[in-house]
Amino acid sequence: MRLTQKRIAEIINKGGHGDHASRQFDLALSLLIFANVIAVCLESVNSLHRQFQEYFLAFELFSVSIFALEYLARIWTAPHHHKHKHASPLKSRFAYICSLTGIIDLLAIVPSLLQFLIPGSDLRWIRAIRLIRLLKMSHYSSAIEDLISAIYDERRAFGAALYLLMIALFLASAAMYVAENSVQPDKFSSIPETMWWALITLTTVGYGDVSPITPLGKVIGAITALSGVCTVALLTGIVGSAFATQIAKRKAIFEAEIQHALSDGVISDDEARRIEKLRQEFSLSEEHATAIIRSLTDQQRP
């Protein structure tokens, strides 16, 4: 089969049902991403880094070459991506470059380029940034986009919960500063310094490096801990509810598309392709989609 621009786009994007070449590409790239994460972790062990430095460098050169080619291929084939099908080729490519996945793909390459362009420096922080390659899995999972979308849909409720958390943070910090500054001036030297204790207590982490010793301070600490349970639970509940609402919304849109396709009693090839693209966009499993289609088909029968 001749590798046209459209075919390359189908291969490098999430594989559809029956597209073995795309599935194999997805699997190979996923394995390379996980291998890179393991390599970065092992490279941080000084003894392993000194012993296998040449192997780590060779694997990094191989990986960044593959990721760079993939990035350029995604830019070239962007006009054939279903998200950009109504835009001009230039706008499609620019949309991909500025998208979340496009930025992640670029950041997966840049640290290595800096490492090669600035040899001999202490670039441990650049090596750590290479772990961002794990986010390249967003090409095959919409988890990050789903989280951002869920928070955006519930931005007012989420903002209100954050506002309550900020109020609790400032009030707890000010109260604890007044109660503990005279007896622990090194640990509660100012309100900004006390915010570390307040944040750790509100989030129920409790490292124990800083703690009140006065009776009033302990009372304030207990109230702060209880406030943290409420505010953090509120934030968690909002995100969880937003995820559930988003899933229900996607299911309703998918069912509406199938019902529209079944309005004449038959799902045409074009309608089947639209349904498949929608299934991939919503990250629905093939089994789930088949069950919905079967259920709606049964309902359409007299």
N, C-alpha and C positions, 0 to 999 in steps of 0.2 A: 504494500500500500504506500502511495506517495505521501510523504510527510508535508502536508500543506499547513498553512498558518492555523487554519481552523482545527486540523487534526492534532497539531502540537498543543493547542489550547485545551483540547479535550483530554490529552494525556497528562499534562502537568497540573490540571485542576482535579478536584476530587472525582475519583472514578465512579462512573455510573454502573448500573446493573449490566453485566455481560461484557464490559470493556476491560479485558484482561490486561492490555498494555497499560492502561491508566492505573489499574489496581496494583500492578507490579511496580510502577513508578512511585505510587503512594507508599507502598511498603518499603521500597529501597530508600526513599528519602527519609521516612520515619526512622528506619534503623540507623541511618547516617546521623540524624539529629541526636538520637539517644547515645550513639557512640561518641559524639562530640561532647555531650554532657559528662559522660563517664571519663573521657580523656581529660577534660578540664579539671575534674575533681582529683584524678590521679596525679595530674601535673602539679597540683598544689602541694603534694608530698615531696619535700626537698630531696630525699634519697632517690625516689623514683624519677624525679625530674633530672637529676644529675646523671643517673644511669641510662635513662632512655630518652635523653633530650633530642637526639637526632630523629628518633622514631616519632616522637611527639611533633616535631617540626614538619616532618614529611607528611604525617597524617593531617596536620593543620593546612599545609599547602594544598593537599588533595581536596580537603573539605571546602576550603574557601573558594577553590576553583569551581567546584560543583555548584556551590551556593551562588556564586557570581553568574555562572551560565544560566542557572534557574531564574535568577532575578532579571537578567536581560531577556530571557525567553518570556517571562510573564509580562514585561513591558511591551514586547513586540506583539504578543497575542492578546493583549488587553481588550482590543475591540471585539473579540469573539467571546469574552466572558459575559455570562447572562446578566450580570449586574450593570454592564456598560453597553448593552446591545443597542440602545436607542441614542447613544452619543456618537460624536464624530471620532475617528481614530485618535486624533490628537488629544481630545478631551478624555477619551477612555484611558489612554496611557497616563495622562496627568492625574486622573482620578485614582488610578492604582498606585502611583508613586506617593500620593498624599494620603492614601488610605492607611488604616491601622496595620493591615497585613503588609502593605508596601513598605512602611517605615520599619517594621520588624525585620523584613527581608533585607533591607539596607543595613540596619544595625547588626545583622548577623555577619556582615562582611567587613564593615568599617574597623572594628577592633583589631582584626588581623592585619589590615593594611597599615594601621598605625604602628603595630608591633614590628612590622618589617621595615617601615620608613624611619622608625626611631630605635635602632638596635642599641643594646647595651644599657638602656635605662631600666629603672625599676618599674616594670609594667604589669605587676601583679594585679592591679586594679583593672587593667585592660583584659587580662586573662579571665577575670571573674565576670566581666561584662559579656564575654563570649557565651555565658550561660543563657543569655537572652535568646539563643538559638532554639531553646526549648519552646519558646513562644511561636516558633514557626509551625508548630502543630495546629495553630489556629486555621491553617489552610484546610484541615480535615476535621476540625472541631470548632463549633461556634460558641464555645463556653465564654471566652472573653467578651465577644461582641454581645452575647446574651446578657452578661452581667452589666455591661455598660448600658445596654438598652433598657434593662429592667430598672436600673437606678434612675435613668433619664425619665422613664415613664412615671416613676413615683418620686420625681425630684422634689416636689413640694413637701410631701410627707417626710422624705429622707432629709431635706433641709431643715424641717421643723425639729426632727429628732436630733440632728447635729447641733442645732441651736440650743436645745435643752442640755446637751452634753457640754457645750461650751460654757453655759451658765453654771452648771455644776462644777466644771473645772476651775473657773475663776473664783467662785464662792468658796469652794473647798480649799483652794490654795491660800486665799486671803485669811480664812478662819484658822487654818493650821499654822500659818506664819505668825499670827498673833498669839496663838496658844503655845508654840514650841520655840520661837526665836530666842527667848531669854535663856532657855535651858539647853538648847542645841543650836547655837549660832552658826556652827560649821555646816550643819545639814539643812537648816531652814534659814539661810542667811537673807533671803529675799523672796518676794512672791513668785518671780519667774523661776527661781531655784526650787521652790516648793512645788511648782507645777509638775515636776517629774514624779514626785510622790503621788500627787493627786491623779495624774493620768494613769499611772500603774495601778492605783487603787480602784479607780473608776472602771477600768477595763478588767478588773478582777484577776490581774496577773500576779501581783503581790510578790516582787522579788525579795523583799525583806531587807534590802540594803539601807533603807531609811524607814523609820517607824516612830510613832509618837510614844512618849514616856510619861507625860502628865495626864492626870485624869480627864481634863477637858480635851486634850489632844486625842485621847482614846475614844471619847464620845464622838468627836468630830470625825475620826477615822471610821467608826462604825456606821455613822450616818452616810459618809461618803461611799463606803462599800455597798450599802443598800441602794443608794442612788445609782451607783454604777450598774448594779444588776438590772435595774429597771430600764435605764437608758440604752445599755448594750442589747438587752432583750428586745427593746423597741426597734432598734436598727436592724437586728437580725430578722425580726418578724416582718418588717417592711420589705426587705430584700427577698425573703422567702415567699411572701405574698405576691410580689411583683413577678417572680419567676413562674409561680403557678398561673397567674393571670396571663402571662406571655405565652405559656404553653397552650392554655385554653384558647387564646386568640388565634394562634397558629393553626390549631386543630380545626377551629371554625372556618378559617380562610381556606384550608385544604379541603374540607368537606364541601364548602360552597363551590370550589372549583370543580370538584368531582360531580356534584349535583348538576352544575351547568353543562358539563360534558355529557352527562347521562340524560339530558333533557329530551334528546331525540332517540334515546334508547340504546345508542351505540357510542363507544369512545373511539374516535378516529385516531389516526397516527399522530396528527398535529396536537390533538388534545392530550394524547398519552405522553408526548414529549413535554408539553407544558406542565402536566401533573408531575412528571419525573423531575423536572427542573425545580418545581416548587417543593417537592419532597427533599431534594438535596439542599435547597436553600434553608429549609426549616429543620434540617438534620433529623428527619424522621426515618426510622428504620424501615426497611423494605417489608418486614412482617407487619409492622403497624399500618403502613400505607395499604398493604394488600387487604388487611382486615377491615379497614375503613371502606375501601372500594367494594369489597364483598357485601358488607352490611348495607351500604347505600344502594347497591345493585338489587339486593333482595327487597329493599323497601320500594324500589321503583316497579317491581313486578306486581301485576294485579292479583 
